[in-house]
Amino acid sequence: MPEALAGSYDRAISMYRTSYSLIAQARADYPNQIGGRVWFAPSTATAAAYIPLYVIADSVPEPYTHGSLFKYDPTVAYWLFNAVGNYANRFYKFAMVDVRETI
């Protein structure tokens, strides 16, 4: 195993301060219209459900089209998933069972 460079360290993919995460997927065995998609999750990855966003799509669901990380808005997907994550973190051992089942 190579030596770590000065200042480098392993990072978890789901940190409490994560505002979103995504996974890009390119599928050569599908037509171009649906082969490329991005799986997007607002807030931390452990408390948010990933939704597929197709590269060719003309629109996305309304809760994913607006909002601010600095002002709460219950119509914005980020804030809904963030609320679930914050609640679940307080009672992680018990709450995450339900969160994972729902996701």
C-alpha positions as CSV (number, residue, x, y, z in Angstrom):
1,M,0.0,0.0,0.0
2,P,1.5,3.4,-0.9
3,E,2.2,5.9,1.7
4,A,-0.4,8.6,2.3
5,L,0.6,12.1,1.1
6,A,1.0,14.8,3.7
7,G,-2.4,16.1,4.7
8,S,-4.5,13.3,3.1
9,Y,-6.9,11.1,5.0
10,D,-9.8,8.7,4.3
11,R,-13.2,10.3,4.2
12,A,-16.6,8.8,4.6
13,I,-19.0,9.3,1.8
14,S,-21.8,10.3,4.1
15,M,-20.7,13.0,6.5
16,Y,-23.1,15.1,8.5
17,R,-22.3,18.3,6.6
18,T,-22.9,16.7,3.2
19,S,-25.4,18.8,1.2
20,Y,-25.9,16.3,-1.7
21,S,-24.4,13.2,-3.3
22,L,-24.7,11.7,-6.7
23,I,-23.7,8.7,-8.7
24,A,-23.2,9.0,-12.5
25,Q,-24.3,5.9,-14.5
26,A,-23.5,5.3,-18.2
27,R,-25.1,2.2,-19.6
28,A,-23.9,1.3,-23.1
29,D,-26.5,-1.5,-23.5
30,Y,-29.4,1.1,-23.4
31,P,-30.5,3.7,-26.0
32,N,-28.8,7.1,-25.6
33,Q,-32.1,8.6,-24.4
34,I,-32.1,6.5,-21.2
35,G,-28.6,5.1,-21.0
36,G,-27.1,8.1,-19.1
37,R,-28.5,9.0,-15.8
38,V,-27.5,10.5,-12.5
39,W,-28.7,9.1,-9.1
40,F,-29.1,12.2,-6.9
41,A,-29.7,12.4,-3.1
42,P,-30.1,15.7,-1.3
43,S,-28.6,16.0,2.2
44,T,-26.6,13.2,3.7
45,A,-26.5,9.9,1.8
46,T,-27.5,7.8,4.8
47,A,-30.8,9.6,5.3
48,A,-31.8,10.4,1.7
49,A,-33.3,8.3,-1.1
50,Y,-31.5,8.5,-4.4
51,I,-33.7,9.4,-7.4
52,P,-32.8,8.8,-11.0
53,L,-32.4,11.9,-13.1
54,Y,-32.0,11.1,-16.8
55,V,-29.5,13.2,-18.7
56,I,-32.0,13.8,-21.6
57,A,-34.8,14.9,-19.3
58,D,-36.4,18.2,-19.9
59,S,-37.5,18.7,-16.3
60,V,-37.0,17.3,-12.8
61,P,-39.5,17.0,-9.9
62,E,-40.4,20.4,-8.4
63,P,-38.9,19.7,-4.9
64,Y,-35.5,19.4,-6.6
65,T,-35.6,22.6,-8.7
66,H,-35.3,25.4,-6.1
67,G,-34.2,26.1,-2.6
68,S,-31.4,27.4,-0.5
69,L,-29.2,25.7,2.1
70,F,-29.5,28.8,4.2
71,K,-33.3,29.1,4.4
72,Y,-35.7,26.4,5.5
73,D,-38.4,25.6,3.0
74,P,-40.7,22.5,3.4
75,T,-41.3,22.3,-0.4
76,V,-37.6,21.6,-1.0
77,A,-36.4,18.0,-1.0
78,Y,-33.1,18.9,0.7
79,W,-34.9,20.2,3.8
80,L,-37.2,17.2,4.1
81,F,-34.4,14.7,3.9
82,N,-32.3,16.8,6.2
83,A,-35.1,16.8,8.8
84,V,-35.2,13.0,8.7
85,G,-31.4,12.8,9.0
86,N,-31.3,15.2,12.0
87,Y,-34.0,13.3,13.8
88,A,-32.5,9.9,13.0
89,N,-29.1,11.0,14.3
90,R,-30.5,11.7,17.7
91,F,-31.9,8.2,18.0
92,Y,-29.7,6.5,15.4
93,K,-29.8,2.9,16.7
94,F,-33.6,2.9,16.6
95,A,-34.6,5.4,13.9
96,M,-32.2,4.2,11.1
97,V,-34.0,0.9,11.0
98,D,-37.1,2.7,9.8
99,V,-35.3,5.1,7.6
100,R,-33.4,2.4,5.7
101,E,-36.6,0.3,5.3
102,T,-38.5,3.4,3.9
103,I,-35.6,4.3,1.6
